[in-house]
Amino acid sequence: MMKQNFAAIILGGTGQVGGAAVAELLAIPECREVVMVTRKPIAARSRVRNVILDTGAADFAERTAALAREILSQGPVSAVSCVGVGSGSMRWSEDELQRLDLGVVGAFARGCHDAGIAQFCLLSAIGSTAHSRFRYARVMGMKEDTVRSIGFTRLAIFRPGIIAGNAHTPAWIGWLGRLIPGPFGSIDQRILGRSIAAEIALHSRESGEVTRENAAMKKLAAQLQIA
């Protein structure tokens, strides 16, 4: 595990998966701070700093960059996007999904990169490709391409199947997912969050792009040993 301390700046940390990632990061002694970028105030927590930014503002990327530079002045920082619509995605138009997943996430990623952050962790979904016939998978693929084009030294893309233990996933679907082998089956939300924390703790100094599906995320999460 990383011996020097580090911080994480996260967008989407109030969501289900984001919350799991924040909890796992805070369980790591070397994590000095988790900076959660939100549109509304959240409850105070130890080692969590809440910074309120208007994600829809034209200068969101610039404000993110200024914040990221301030955090970087204290030591290494990794960036995380766990933005997701959850069960409401079917009610969103493709334009609305693109404004969130490409516009907001893209601006956040650009700001982090412009500030000098080298590692970016991106929550996506299994089957994501910009050429998919399915709207959600297509937008997720476009989001991946948007962040990929920014040029992070280290980009980790997480593509879970059915997320068990998630408030947006009916219990019966999570149970059914256990019977589905491979990447389209289920992964526990806590394991997904821990795999994101493990990527930061164990691989922040590496370069290149890595895409992790269920099996790889479970393996990575198991490698995170917390004293």
Secondary structure, DSSP 8 states (H G I E B T S, - for coil): ---S-EEEEEESTTSHHHHHHHHHHHTSTTEEEEEEEESS----BTTEEEEE--TTSTTHHHHHHHHHHHHHTTS-EEEEE----GGGGGGS-HHHHHIIIIIIHHHHHHHHHHHT--EEEEE--TT--TT-SSHHHHHHHHHHHHHHTT--SEEEEE--SEEET-TTS-HHHHHHHTTS-GGGSEEEHHHHHHHHHHHHHHHTT--EEEEE-HHHHHHHHHT----
